[in-house]
Amino acid sequence: MRFQDIYNALPLTICGSAVFLGACVHAQEFPSSVLTSETDTFINQVLTDWQSPGGAAVAVVRKSPQGDWIVETKGYGAATINGSKVTENTRFAIGSNSKLFDALSVGLLVNNETLSPRLSWSSKIASIVPGWGLMDPVAAKQATIIDLMSHRTGMPRHDFSYRWFDDLPSVVKKLRSLKPSAEFRDPWQYDNMMYMVLAYIPEVLAKMPFARFVKQHIFDPLGMTSTTYSFDVANASGQLADGLTRRNGVVRAYPFWSTLGGEDGNVVSGPGGVISTAVDMATWLQTLLLEGVKPGTNTSVIPTEAISKVATGITVITGAAQFPELSPVVYGGGQSRSTYQGHEFIEHDGGTLGFYSRVTRLPFDNVGVAVLTNDDDAGFIIMDIIRFRLVEVALGLKNVDWSSRFKASTSASRQSLPERPTNTTAPQVKLELLTGKYDSAGYGGFELCLMFSPSPKASKACKDLTARALTILPGALNPNVPTFLSEWNTTAVPYISFTHLNGNVFDVRGLASYPTNDPSQPYWATSSPGSAEGSFAELVVEGGRIGFGVTGVWGAGDGVPGPQGKTVRERSEAWFDKV
């Protein structure tokens, strides 16, 4: 018998925020509702305080002292640019909360006794995935399912390396050409690409697209009918939220970030492709708290062992608590584990263009909270403020003013373009010679087009791009500074600019362009989330060959040093040769 089973069998009594054997002297009354008029007021005030252009949908599930499930779902604020309101059935992208479905799909295969040879959590990726390889030969040979799901392969994010036209086999192929940023099984480094590899395992072993596999084995059996990987399905419901932002006082809606693939999914489905609602997240939270059993039944949909495995800490995210109510944080597979005011949290967050989510469960308290937002500006803060307060109300804990804490630690200013020195020196070759196509085995290719004074020899693609650049990217390019622009079309950014700083060094920035439906100003532009702000490229000319070493793009995380070396190529995170 597991400790959790023994614990649940004891005659425990809830006493305030603590649990004891026997009777309480002053027992905390179990609240009949968490989403009360007071919490409604609180959530609406949070949206106001953070000037949110969007809203939030929340789900709270609790098991009462009598053993009944109490499920509450509600919506707040604006769902779309036209002002329609969020409801419990509004559909949101949940970003990296998708990773748990990815890890558990592998868990279903681990539990599948018909597979031959059998799969285990310690199975080596090299024995499962065709074409698997990494630049680090030790990691390539030894990496297991556990290593990939717990982000300890030594690989950084490299989110600029995959494109919308990639599929999972092509992503696997790229990995051999991407630099590691740490030793194998050393630090925790968040990596979406490893969850793409995990999503490839159902395709390899079950012979069906990953998204179809999850729908067939998780969504459908649980009755999560509003949860999908398909933009087309979600959009046809008429209840898909817009990802909203406020730019210069104007509320803007982003086009939905991932529209390709239908119910077969696409390259980003595994790490971040799920679209869902508060109602379905309530079902999902109950399923997790019930360790894989469908709510209201005795039907096991997901093996208990799989849910336990992915929720067990393997790597350390945060080694020390950041506030007195918190604890260190460890990571399993699509789940982190920590405590809040002495109560254990198992959770994950998620973020995509225009959307943020937080899905939290407290296994010893039988409480679950999900918060889905469509605020690109402050949604990552709003979801945490709301989540903390709902847990406090559910358990009768001390109310902490998280909004004030976040405001004290959050700077409203965005990173600005590095200043060029007044006495700049030119690159070692003429700017016109830098135009043209570049390629990287790991990152793919792009074509640099010189803006503002294009060469008569420029390609047709460059002439077309430079002719419309100031229209589609208003305010994003400085005509007084030598600048190159390229279509990039990664899943993170559609354009990339190289702006000259000094000598052979260029500032690198990811840019995005969106329609306004206003003929007088048909587009608005921004640095895309996940863009290469703070990144730079250094020009190298060797033996008549031109190349760029790019730094600041691989996303290794805090505390991980950059590449070391005497040459630009050695100390770059990604290298591009002119072809």
C-alpha positions in Angstrom: 0.0 0.0 0.0 1.3 3.5 -0.9 1.7 6.2 1.7 -1.1 8.2 0.0 -3.5 5.3 0.5 -2.5 4.9 4.2 -2.9 8.7 4.6 -6.3 8.8 3.0 -7.5 5.9 5.3 -6.7 7.7 8.5 -9.5 9.4 10.5 -8.1 12.9 9.7 -9.8 16.2 10.7 -9.2 19.5 9.0 -8.3 22.1 11.6 -7.8 25.5 9.9 -4.9 25.1 7.5 -3.6 22.0 9.3 -4.7 18.4 9.4 -4.7 16.3 12.6 -5.7 12.9 13.9 -8.7 13.2 16.1 -10.8 16.3 16.9 -10.1 20.0 16.4 -10.3 22.5 19.2 -11.4 25.2 16.6 -12.2 23.5 13.3 -12.2 25.5 10.1 -15.6 25.3 8.5 -15.5 23.8 5.0 -16.7 26.6 2.7 -19.8 25.8 0.7 -18.4 27.8 -2.2 -15.1 29.3 -3.3 -16.3 31.4 -6.2 -18.4 33.7 -4.0 -19.3 37.3 -4.6 -16.2 38.3 -2.6 -13.9 36.2 -4.9 -15.7 37.6 -7.9 -15.0 41.1 -6.8 -11.4 40.2 -6.1 -10.8 38.7 -9.6 -12.5 41.5 -11.3 -10.4 44.0 -9.3 -7.2 42.1 -10.3 -8.1 42.5 -14.0 -8.7 46.2 -13.4 -5.6 46.7 -11.4 -3.4 45.1 -14.0 -5.3 47.0 -16.8 -6.1 43.7 -18.5 -7.6 43.9 -22.0 -8.8 40.3 -21.6 -10.2 38.1 -18.9 -9.9 34.8 -17.1 -11.8 31.5 -16.8 -11.4 29.6 -13.5 -12.2 26.1 -12.3 -12.2 25.0 -8.6 -12.7 21.4 -7.6 -12.9 20.1 -4.0 -13.7 16.9 -2.2 -16.1 17.7 0.7 -15.7 16.0 4.1 -18.7 13.8 3.0 -16.7 12.6 0.0 -18.7 14.5 -2.7 -17.0 16.6 -5.4 -17.8 20.3 -5.5 -17.1 21.7 -8.9 -17.2 25.5 -9.6 -16.4 27.2 -12.9 -16.8 30.8 -14.0 -15.6 33.4 -16.4 -14.5 37.0 -15.9 -13.7 39.9 -18.3 -13.4 40.0 -22.1 -13.0 37.0 -24.3 -12.7 38.7 -27.6 -11.8 42.0 -29.3 -15.5 42.7 -29.9 -16.2 42.6 -26.1 -17.9 39.2 -25.7 -17.5 37.9 -22.1 -15.5 35.0 -20.8 -17.6 32.1 -19.7 -16.7 28.7 -18.2 -17.1 27.3 -21.8 -14.7 29.9 -23.5 -11.8 28.1 -25.2 -8.2 29.1 -24.4 -4.8 27.9 -25.5 -3.2 26.4 -22.4 0.4 26.4 -23.7 2.8 24.2 -21.7 0.0 22.7 -19.6 -0.1 20.5 -22.7 3.1 18.9 -21.7 1.3 16.7 -19.1 -0.8 15.2 -21.8 2.4 14.5 -23.7 4.1 12.8 -20.8 1.0 10.8 -19.9 0.6 9.6 -23.5 4.0 8.0 -23.1 2.9 6.7 -19.8 0.0 4.9 -21.5 2.5 3.2 -23.8 4.7 2.2 -20.8 1.6 0.6 -19.4 0.8 -1.2 -22.7 1.7 -4.9 -22.2 1.2 -5.7 -25.8 4.2 -3.7 -27.0 7.2 -5.8 -27.8 9.8 -5.0 -26.6 8.1 -3.4 -23.6 8.6 0.3 -23.0 9.7 1.7 -19.6 10.4 5.1 -18.2 14.1 4.3 -18.3 14.0 3.2 -22.0 16.7 4.9 -24.0 15.5 7.3 -26.7 18.1 5.8 -29.1 16.3 2.5 -28.9 12.9 4.1 -29.7 13.1 7.1 -31.9 14.4 6.7 -35.5 17.1 9.2 -36.4 17.7 10.3 -32.8 21.0 11.9 -32.0 22.5 14.8 -30.1 25.8 16.7 -30.5 26.8 15.4 -27.1 27.5 11.6 -27.7 27.0 10.7 -24.1 23.6 12.3 -23.9 22.7 10.8 -27.3 23.5 7.3 -26.1 22.2 7.5 -22.6 19.2 9.8 -22.6 16.0 8.2 -21.4 12.3 9.1 -21.4 12.9 10.4 -17.8 15.7 12.6 -19.0 13.7 14.2 -21.7 10.5 14.8 -19.6 12.5 16.3 -16.7 14.6 18.7 -18.9 18.0 17.3 -18.0 19.5 16.4 -21.4 22.0 19.3 -21.3 20.1 21.0 -24.2 18.7 24.5 -24.1 15.4 25.5 -25.7 16.6 26.4 -29.2 13.1 27.6 -29.9 14.2 29.5 -33.1 15.3 26.3 -34.8 12.0 24.8 -35.7 9.6 26.1 -38.3 5.9 25.7 -39.0 6.7 23.4 -42.0 8.7 21.0 -39.8 7.3 17.7 -38.7 8.5 15.6 -35.8 11.0 13.6 -37.8 12.6 16.8 -39.1 12.9 18.2 -35.6 14.6 15.0 -34.4 17.1 15.4 -37.3 17.9 19.0 -36.3 18.9 18.0 -32.8 22.2 16.5 -34.0 23.3 20.0 -35.1 22.3 22.1 -32.1 24.8 23.0 -29.4 24.2 21.7 -25.8 24.5 24.3 -23.1 25.4 22.1 -20.1 26.5 18.6 -19.2 24.1 15.7 -19.5 21.9 15.3 -16.4 23.4 18.5 -14.8 21.0 21.5 -14.6 17.3 21.8 -15.3 16.9 23.5 -18.6 13.4 23.9 -20.0 13.2 22.5 -23.6 10.2 22.3 -25.8 12.0 20.3 -28.4 12.4 17.3 -26.0 8.6 17.2 -25.7 8.4 17.1 -29.4 10.5 14.0 -29.3 8.3 12.5 -26.6 5.2 13.3 -28.8 6.9 11.4 -31.6 6.9 8.2 -29.5 3.2 7.5 -30.0 3.6 8.1 -33.7 6.5 5.5 -33.8 4.9 2.9 -31.6 1.1 3.4 -32.0 1.3 4.3 -35.6 -1.0 7.3 -35.3 -0.5 11.1 -35.1 0.2 12.2 -31.5 -2.8 14.5 -31.3 -5.1 11.7 -32.4 -3.6 9.4 -29.9 -4.3 11.8 -27.0 -7.8 12.5 -28.2 -8.6 8.8 -28.5 -7.0 7.7 -25.2 -7.5 10.7 -22.9 -9.9 13.4 -24.1 -12.6 11.2 -25.4 -12.7 8.6 -22.5 -12.8 11.5 -20.0 -15.6 13.3 -21.8 -13.4 16.4 -22.4 -15.4 17.3 -25.5 -14.3 20.9 -25.6 -10.6 20.1 -25.5 -8.7 19.8 -28.8 -5.4 20.3 -30.6 -7.3 21.7 -33.6 -7.7 25.4 -34.2 -10.4 24.6 -36.7 -12.5 22.6 -34.2 -12.1 25.3 -31.5 -12.8 28.1 -33.8 -15.9 26.4 -35.3 -17.4 26.3 -31.7 -17.7 30.1 -31.8 -16.3 30.2 -28.3 -12.5 30.6 -29.0 -11.0 33.5 -27.1 -8.8 36.1 -28.7 -5.4 36.6 -27.3 -5.5 40.3 -26.4 -2.9 43.0 -25.8 -2.9 46.7 -25.2 -0.5 48.7 -27.4 -0.3 52.4 -27.0 -3.7 52.5 -25.3 -5.3 50.4 -28.1 -6.6 46.9 -27.5 -5.3 44.5 -30.2 -6.1 40.9 -30.9 -3.4 38.5 -32.1 -4.3 36.0 -34.8 -4.4 32.6 -33.1 -0.9 31.4 -32.7 -1.2 27.8 -34.1 -3.6 27.1 -36.9 -2.1 24.2 -38.8 -2.7 20.5 -38.8 -6.3 20.1 -37.7 -7.0 17.2 -35.4 -3.7 15.5 -36.6 -1.9 18.3 -34.8 1.4 20.0 -35.8 5.0 20.2 -34.7 4.2 22.2 -31.5 1.2 20.1 -30.3 3.2 18.0 -27.8 4.8 20.8 -25.9 2.1 23.4 -26.2 -0.9 22.7 -28.5 -3.9 22.0 -26.3 -7.0 24.3 -26.4 -9.5 23.8 -23.5 -12.1 25.3 -21.2 -12.6 25.8 -17.5 -15.3 23.1 -17.5 -12.9 20.5 -19.1 -10.0 21.6 -16.8 -12.3 20.8 -13.9 -12.7 17.3 -15.2 -9.0 17.1 -15.7 -8.2 18.2 -12.2 -10.6 15.7 -10.7 -9.0 13.0 -12.9 -5.5 13.9 -11.6 -6.7 14.0 -8.0 -8.4 10.6 -8.5 -5.1 9.3 -9.9 -6.4 8.6 -13.4 -10.0 7.6 -12.7 -12.8 9.3 -14.6 -14.9 11.4 -12.2 -18.2 9.9 -11.2 -17.1 6.4 -12.3 -14.7 3.6 -11.3 -13.1 3.6 -14.8 -9.4 4.0 -14.8 -8.4 6.0 -17.9 -4.8 6.8 -17.1 -2.6 4.4 -15.0 -2.0 5.6 -11.5 1.6 4.8 -11.8 2.0 7.2 -14.7 0.4 10.1 -12.9 2.6 9.4 -9.9 5.7 9.1 -12.0 5.4 12.4 -13.8 4.5 14.2 -10.6 7.6 13.0 -8.7 10.4 15.4 -8.6 13.5 14.6 -10.6 15.3 17.9 -11.3 15.5 21.1 -9.3 13.9 24.2 -10.7 14.3 26.5 -7.7 16.7 25.5 -5.0 15.5 28.1 -2.5 12.1 29.6 -1.6 11.6 33.1 -3.1 9.0 34.1 -0.5 8.3 32.8 3.1 5.0 31.1 2.0 6.8 29.1 -0.7 9.3 26.3 -0.9 12.0 25.0 -3.3 10.5 23.6 -6.6 11.3 20.3 -8.2 10.2 19.0 -11.7 9.0 15.6 -12.8 7.4 15.4 -16.3 5.1 18.2 -17.3 4.6 18.8 -13.5 6.4 20.7 -10.8 6.1 20.1 -7.1 6.4 22.6 -4.3 4.4 23.9 -1.3 2.3 27.0 -0.5 1.8 27.9 3.2 2.6 24.3 4.0 0.3 22.7 1.5 1.8 20.7 -1.4 1.2 21.9 -4.9 1.5 19.9 -8.1 1.2 22.2 -11.1 2.4 23.6 -14.3 2.1 26.9 -16.1 1.7 27.6 -19.8 2.1 30.5 -22.1 1.6 31.0 -25.9 1.0 34.2 -27.9 -1.9 35.9 -26.2 -2.6 33.2 -23.6 -1.4 32.0 -20.2 -2.6 29.2 -17.9 -2.0 27.7 -14.5 -3.3 24.3 -13.5 -2.7 23.4 -9.8 -3.8 20.5 -7.6 -3.2 19.9 -3.9 -3.2 16.1 -3.5 -3.4 16.0 0.3 -6.2 18.5 0.4 -8.2 17.1 -2.6 -8.4 20.6 -4.1 -7.7 21.7 -7.7 -7.6 25.1 -9.3 -7.2 26.1 -12.9 -6.8 29.6 -14.3 -6.9 30.4 -18.0 -6.3 33.9 -19.3 -6.2 35.6 -22.7 -4.1 38.6 -21.5 -0.7 38.7 -23.3 0.5 41.7 -21.2 0.1 40.5 -17.6 -1.7 37.2 -17.9 1.4 35.4 -16.4 1.0 37.5 -13.3 -2.8 37.5 -13.2 -3.1 33.8 -13.3 -0.8 33.4 -10.2 -2.6 36.1 -8.2 -5.9 34.4 -8.8 -4.6 30.9 -8.2 -3.1 31.9 -4.8 -6.3 33.6 -3.6 -8.6 30.7 -4.6 -6.4 28.2 -2.8 -6.4 30.5 0.3 -10.2 30.7 0.3 -10.6 27.0 -0.3 -8.4 26.1 2.6 -8.9 29.0 5.0 -5.3 30.2 4.6 -3.8 33.6 5.3 -4.5 36.0 2.4 -1.3 37.3 0.9 -1.2 40.4 -1.2 0.5 38.9 -4.2 -0.6 41.7 -6.5 1.5 44.2 -4.6 4.4 41.8 -4.4 4.4 41.3 -8.2 4.0 45.1 -8.8 7.0 45.7 -6.7 9.1 43.3 -8.7 7.8 43.9 -12.2 9.3 46.6 -14.4 6.8 48.1 -16.8 9.6 49.1 -19.3 10.5 46.9 -22.2 14.1 46.2 -23.2 15.2 48.9 -25.7 17.5 48.6 -28.6 21.1 48.9 -27.5 22.5 52.4 -28.2 24.9 52.7 -31.1 28.1 54.6 -30.2 28.4 58.0 -31.9 31.7 57.0 -33.5 30.7 53.7 -35.0 33.0 51.8 -37.2 31.8 50.0 -40.3 31.8 46.2 -40.7 34.9 44.8 -42.3 33.1 44.2 -45.6 30.6 46.4 -47.4 27.0 46.0 -46.3 25.9 45.0 -49.8 28.1 42.0 -49.6 26.2 40.8 -46.5 23.0 40.5 -48.4 22.0 37.0 -49.5 21.1 33.6 -48.2 22.5 32.0 -45.0 22.2 28.5 -43.7 22.6 26.6 -40.5 22.3 22.8 -40.1 20.3 23.3 -36.9 18.5 26.5 -37.5 17.8 26.4 -41.2 18.2 29.2 -43.6 17.2 32.8 -44.2 17.9 35.6 -46.6 19.2 38.9 -45.3 17.8 41.9 -47.2 19.4 45.3 -46.9 16.8 47.9 -45.9 16.6 51.6 -46.9 19.4 51.4 -49.5 18.8 48.1 -51.3 21.3 46.8 -53.8 20.2 46.8 -57.5 21.4 43.2 -57.5 19.0 42.2 -54.7 16.8 39.1 -55.3 13.2 39.5 -56.2 12.3 38.1 -52.7 14.4 40.9 -51.1 12.9 43.6 -53.3 9.4 42.5 -52.4 10.2 42.4 -48.7 11.9 45.7 -48.5 9.2 47.4 -50.5 6.5 46.4 -48.0 8.6 46.3 -44.8 7.7 49.8 -43.5 4.1 49.0 -44.1 3.9 45.6 -42.4 6.3 46.5 -39.6 5.4 50.1 -38.7 7.8 51.7 -36.1 9.9 48.5 -35.8 12.7 49.6 -38.1 15.0 52.6 -37.8 15.7 54.1 -41.2 18.8 56.0 -39.8 20.6 52.8 -38.9 21.9 50.1 -41.4 19.5 47.2 -41.0 18.9 43.8 -42.6 15.6 42.1 -42.6 14.6 38.5 -43.3 11.5 36.4 -43.3 12.2 33.8 -40.6 8.9 31.9 -40.2 9.8 30.0 -37.1 7.1 29.1 -34.7 8.4 31.9 -32.4 8.8 34.8 -34.9 7.9 35.5 -38.6 10.7 38.1 -39.2 14.2 38.7 -37.9 16.2 41.9 -38.2 20.0 42.5 -37.9 20.6 46.2 -37.0 24.2 47.4 -37.1 25.7 48.4 -33.7 29.4 48.8 -34.2 32.1 47.1 -36.2 31.2 43.5 -37.0 28.4 43.4 -34.3 24.7 43.6 -35.1 21.7 43.6 -32.8 19.3 40.7 -33.5 15.6 41.0 -33.0 12.6 38.9 -33.8 9.6 40.9 -35.2 6.0 40.1 -35.9 3.3 41.9 -38.0 -0.5 41.7 -37.5 -3.4 43.1 -39.5 -5.5 45.9 -38.0 -8.4 45.9 -40.4 -7.8 49.7 -40.7 -6.9 50.8 -44.2 -5.2 53.9 -42.9 -2.8 51.8 -40.9 -3.2 48.2 -42.1 -0.7 46.5 -39.8 0.8 46.8 -36.3 4.1 45.4 -35.3 5.8 44.1 -32.2 8.8 42.2 -30.9 7.3 38.7 -30.8 7.1 36.9 -27.5 10.2 34.7 -27.3 12.0 37.0 -29.7 15.7 37.5 -29.7 15.7 40.8 -27.7 19.1 41.2 -26.2 20.7 39.0 -28.8 23.5 39.9 -31.2 25.3 38.6 -34.3 29.0 38.9 -34.9 30.2 38.9 -38.5 33.2 36.7 -39.4 35.1 36.8 -42.7 37.5 33.9 -43.1 39.2 33.0 -46.4 36.7 35.0 -48.4 33.7 33.2 -46.7 31.2 35.1 -44.7 29.4 33.9 -41.6 27.6 35.1 -38.5 27.8 33.7 -35.0 24.6 34.5 -33.1 24.3 34.7 -29.3 21.4 35.2 -27.0 18.9 32.9 -28.9 19.3 29.4 -27.4 17.3 30.0 -24.2 19.5 28.1 -21.7 18.0 29.7 -18.7 19.3 31.6 -15.7 22.6 30.6 -14.3 23.8 28.6 -17.4 26.9 30.2 -18.9 27.2 30.9 -22.6 29.4 29.0 -24.9 33.1 29.4 -24.3 35.9 29.7 -26.9 38.5 31.8 -28.5 36.7 32.2 -31.9 33.3 33.7 -32.7 32.2 30.3 -34.1 33.1 28.6 -30.8 31.4 31.1 -28.5 28.3 31.5 -30.7 25.1 29.7 -29.8 24.2 29.2 -33.5 26.3 29.6 -36.6 25.2 30.7 -40.0 27.3 30.4 -43.2 26.5 32.5 -46.3 25.7 30.2 -49.2 
